[in-house]
Amino acid sequence: MAKVAKVKTLYVCSDCGGQAPKWQGQCPACGAWNTLVESVAESPSAHRFQSLAKTSPVQRLSEIEASDVPRFTTGIGEFDRVLGGGLVAGGVVLIGGDPGIGKSTLLLQSLAEIARERPALYISGEESGAQIALRAQRLGLLGESGKAAPDLRLLAEIQLERIQATIDTERPEVAVIDSIQTVYSEALTSAPGSVAQVRECAAQLTRIAKQTGTAIIMVGHVTKEGNLAGPRVLEHIVDTVLYFEGDTHSSFRLVRAFKNRFGAVNELGVFAMTERGLRGVANPSALFLSQHEQSVPGSCVLVTQEGSRPLLVEVQALVDTAHVPNPRRLAVGLEQNRLALLLAVLHRHAGIACFDQDVFLNAVGGVKITEPAADLAVLLAIHSSMRNKALPKGLIVFGEVGLAGEIRPSPRGQDRLKEAAKLGFSIALIPKANAPKQPIEGLEVIAVDRIEEAIDRVRSLA
């Protein structure tokens, strides 16, 4: 009997793609724990490795003509905002999010709009054509005649080589791959979704996009920690990385850009999930402000900046007597470590102690606030809850608080104030360095430079 060659295996890190000959608890390349996954060792093949862009001779930077990248709209305004103004020919977009949050719904809606003006191709590796047609019918994308846009093509396929051949034949201007974890290449023997397959398929699809000018949008799965599944190099290969945020039990979805080679990062798109799919929200600040008939204690309105868009978010605090030796500190939508730091500043510089109080903090609407400009609003909400006295009606706040008790300026303060005035707020408590040179109509600006001064001014207003 002929001897069967033993398949050689190795262990690949799911975070960095590093390899090890045997399993071990810690990756020797990046130091991550429990990330080594068994994989089949691939034999080297020279023809698979090609440049992602066309080669060109060496040039002086001053001789290269700098021009704006032409864009085309996706038909959905909030999606265009996150992308930086629309899709770019030859650009590669990776969009991730929890299962069922609306990734496929958004892309099918967008592709149906794009197909009205240019050829588009939807490649599905997770659903059959009948399932996608049923979703399109439910979303009202087929129209009264029951027919979709004539240039919207559909392919249910997971083999990379067939996908490449279809793109070469159809020549779409936009192609969606749903999802990259289901695609496999015959050049590799490992299973779909493995580190080697995801890395190879993403690189080959990116090469196709650069050579043909087709804009490719890839859907990516996420791990239980919320990170994109697959090697970290996947995010480096693509041009734009988008994340879906929000609770699947809520009707609102947030799409945030974490990387964009053709636009600004940290842009935020706000959508509402309806029976007809995802719809852009024209005034997202209304989602993050609670509707109180009267001012309530522990509530403070913050003007935060998400990319180029100022948003008004209500920060709520609840301070209650602790019934355990260690008081609880809980923050939802804000950084918990930052809360402990701010409580120490409040005690040291304003003389307000919370060592025997439970402190709970929440950002209304499920939005996540990471910028330090929320510090002043957090402290004023906590102070209001402790006194059980509401802040003045029509007050908006922003400003970073330092460990020495100083209130530091926040970027784009003028834009924040204009947005607050447009929405009808009448008083702004801001850092002194952000004080506008010209008065803003309908808005009284109070500029402070210390936390104790800010609290005294709020007490005098109340």
Secondary structure as UniProt FT lines:
FT   STRAND          9..13
FT   TURN            14..16
FT   STRAND          19..20
FT   TURN            28..30
FT   STRAND          36..40
FT   HELIX           46..48
FT   HELIX           61..63
FT   STRAND          71..72
FT   HELIX           77..83
FT   STRAND          87..88
FT   TURN            89..90
FT   STRAND          92..96
FT   TURN            99..100
FT   HELIX           103..114
FT   TURN            115..117
FT   STRAND          120..124
FT   HELIX           129..138
FT   TURN            139..140
FT   TURN            143..146
FT   TURN            150..151
FT   STRAND          152..156
FT   HELIX           160..170
FT   STRAND          174..178
FT   HELIX           180..182
FT   TURN            186..187
FT   TURN            192..193
FT   HELIX           195..212
FT   STRAND          215..220
FT   TURN            224..225
FT   HELIX           233..237
FT   STRAND          240..245
FT   TURN            248..249
FT   STRAND          252..260
FT   TURN            261..262
FT   STRAND          268..274
FT   TURN            275..276
FT   STRAND          277..280
FT   HELIX           284..288
FT   TURN            297..298
FT   STRAND          299..306
FT   TURN            307..308
FT   STRAND          309..321
FT   STRAND          329..332
FT   HELIX           336..350
FT   TURN            355..356
FT   STRAND          357..363
FT   HELIX           364..366
FT   HELIX           372..374
FT   HELIX           375..387
FT   TURN            393..394
FT   STRAND          395..397
FT   STRAND          400..401
FT   TURN            403..404
FT   STRAND          406..408
FT   TURN            411..412
FT   HELIX           413..422
FT   TURN            423..424
FT   STRAND          427..431
FT   HELIX           432..434
FT   TURN            441..442
FT   STRAND          444..448
FT   HELIX           451..461
//
